[in-house]
Amino acid sequence: MRLSKAARQHRIAQILEQEPVASQQQLVELLAASGVEATQATVSRDLEELGALKVRSARGEAVYAVPELPHERAVPSDHLRRVLGDWVVELASSGNLVVVRTPPGSAHVVASALDRTPLPQILGTVAGDDTLVVIAVEGVGGAEVARQLGELAGL
């Protein structure tokens, strides 16, 4: 089936959230498996318009990721668990801050997932290349948030 551009791009973003996609051809095949027709050239344009980047996963493979999706879409907790498990390599805390280390070029993926998940103990995040800072709410503290994130990440 042919989808509108917006619907196709939404489906691409969903696929990139659900599983590692290493190539445009793989994405074309995954779209086809879900009944969506698209050429490699169309997928290439869609990835560009979505702002998708190739990032290195914790396993060392280069995969596509969309750094920011609409904030009104909440990330399910199982997706957050997968993102943290795949991308977080180290956690440290100080005061109401948590420092999260990721593979190079991947901090924005974790920050985006945290920003889109309704976790009342987190005010927000600031991401760099391979490090992000998570700001905990007053009274909770960074150590507690680091413990919770570490549990979700399987660290």
C-alpha positions as CSV (number, residue, x, y, z in Angstrom):
1,M,0.0,0.0,0.0
2,R,1.1,3.5,-0.7
3,L,0.9,5.9,2.3
4,S,1.0,9.6,2.4
5,K,4.4,11.1,3.0
6,A,3.6,12.0,6.6
7,A,2.2,8.6,7.3
8,R,5.2,6.9,5.7
9,Q,7.7,9.0,7.7
10,H,5.8,8.3,10.9
11,R,6.1,4.5,10.1
12,I,9.8,4.9,9.4
13,A,10.3,6.7,12.8
14,Q,8.4,3.9,14.5
15,I,10.6,1.2,12.8
16,L,13.8,3.1,13.8
17,E,12.5,3.2,17.4
18,Q,11.7,-0.5,17.5
19,E,14.8,-2.1,16.0
20,P,18.3,-1.3,14.7
21,V,18.3,-0.5,11.0
22,A,21.8,-0.4,9.4
23,S,20.9,0.4,5.8
24,Q,18.3,2.1,3.6
25,Q,17.7,-1.2,1.8
26,Q,17.0,-2.9,5.1
27,L,14.5,-0.1,5.9
28,V,12.8,-0.6,2.5
29,E,12.4,-4.3,3.3
30,L,11.0,-3.6,6.8
31,L,8.5,-1.2,5.3
32,A,7.5,-3.8,2.7
33,A,7.1,-6.4,5.4
34,S,4.6,-4.1,7.1
35,G,2.8,-3.6,3.8
36,V,4.2,-0.2,2.9
37,E,5.7,0.3,-0.6
38,A,8.6,2.7,-0.9
39,T,11.8,2.9,-3.0
40,Q,15.3,3.3,-1.7
41,A,15.3,6.9,-3.1
42,T,12.1,7.7,-1.3
43,V,13.4,6.3,1.9
44,S,16.6,8.3,1.5
45,R,14.6,11.5,1.2
46,D,12.4,10.5,4.1
47,L,15.4,9.9,6.4
48,E,16.9,13.2,5.4
49,E,13.6,15.1,6.1
50,L,13.3,13.3,9.5
51,G,16.8,14.3,10.4
52,A,17.8,10.7,10.9
53,L,21.5,10.2,11.7
54,K,23.8,7.2,11.5
55,V,25.0,6.6,15.1
56,R,27.1,3.8,16.6
57,S,25.1,1.5,18.9
58,A,26.5,0.1,22.1
59,R,27.3,-3.1,20.1
60,G,29.4,-1.1,17.7
61,E,27.2,-1.2,14.7
62,A,26.2,1.9,12.7
63,V,22.4,2.3,12.8
64,Y,19.9,5.0,11.9
65,A,18.3,7.0,14.7
66,V,15.9,10.0,14.7
67,P,17.1,12.4,17.4
68,E,13.9,14.2,18.1
69,L,10.4,13.0,17.6
70,P,7.3,15.1,18.5
71,H,7.2,15.6,22.2
72,E,3.6,14.8,22.4
73,R,4.3,11.2,21.6
74,A,5.2,9.4,24.9
75,V,7.8,6.6,24.7
76,P,6.5,3.4,26.2
77,S,8.5,2.1,29.1
78,D,9.7,-1.0,27.3
79,H,11.1,1.2,24.5
80,L,12.9,3.3,27.1
81,R,14.3,0.1,28.7
82,R,15.6,-1.0,25.2
83,V,17.1,2.4,24.5
84,L,18.9,2.6,27.8
85,G,20.0,-1.1,27.5
86,D,21.4,-0.5,24.0
87,W,23.0,2.9,24.4
88,V,24.0,3.6,28.1
89,V,27.5,2.4,29.0
90,E,28.0,4.3,32.3
91,L,26.2,6.3,34.9
92,A,27.4,8.7,37.6
93,S,25.7,11.2,39.9
94,S,26.3,14.4,41.8
95,G,23.7,16.3,43.7
96,N,20.6,16.4,41.5
97,L,22.5,15.6,38.3
98,V,23.1,12.3,36.5
99,V,25.9,12.0,34.0
100,V,25.1,9.4,31.4
101,R,27.8,8.1,29.0
102,T,27.0,6.5,25.6
103,P,28.9,5.5,22.5
104,P,30.2,8.4,20.4
105,G,27.3,10.3,18.6
106,S,24.6,8.6,20.6
107,A,23.8,10.8,23.6
108,H,20.9,12.5,21.7
109,V,19.1,9.2,21.3
110,V,19.0,8.5,25.0
111,A,18.2,12.2,25.8
112,S,15.3,12.2,23.4
113,A,13.8,8.9,24.8
114,L,14.1,10.3,28.4
115,D,12.6,13.7,27.4
116,R,9.6,11.9,25.8
117,T,9.0,9.5,28.7
118,P,6.8,10.8,31.5
119,L,9.2,10.2,34.5
120,P,8.2,12.6,37.3
121,Q,11.6,12.4,38.9
122,I,13.3,13.9,35.8
123,L,13.1,17.6,34.9
124,G,15.0,17.3,31.6
125,T,18.2,16.5,29.8
126,V,21.1,18.2,28.0
127,A,22.9,16.1,25.5
128,G,26.4,16.4,23.9
129,D,28.1,13.8,21.6
130,D,28.7,10.9,24.0
131,T,27.5,12.3,27.3
132,L,24.2,13.7,28.6
133,V,23.2,15.3,31.8
134,V,19.9,14.3,33.4
135,I,18.5,16.8,35.9
136,A,16.5,15.3,38.8
137,V,13.7,17.1,40.5
138,E,14.4,18.7,43.9
139,G,14.2,16.2,46.7
140,V,14.8,13.1,44.6
141,G,18.5,13.5,43.9
142,G,20.8,12.3,41.2
143,A,21.9,9.1,43.0
144,E,18.3,7.8,43.1
145,V,17.7,8.7,39.4
146,A,21.0,7.1,38.4
147,R,20.0,3.9,40.3
148,Q,16.6,3.8,38.5
149,L,18.2,4.4,35.1
150,G,20.9,1.8,35.8
151,E,18.2,-0.7,36.7
152,L,16.3,0.1,33.4
153,A,19.6,-0.2,31.5
154,G,20.6,-3.4,33.1
155,L,23.8,-2.0,34.5
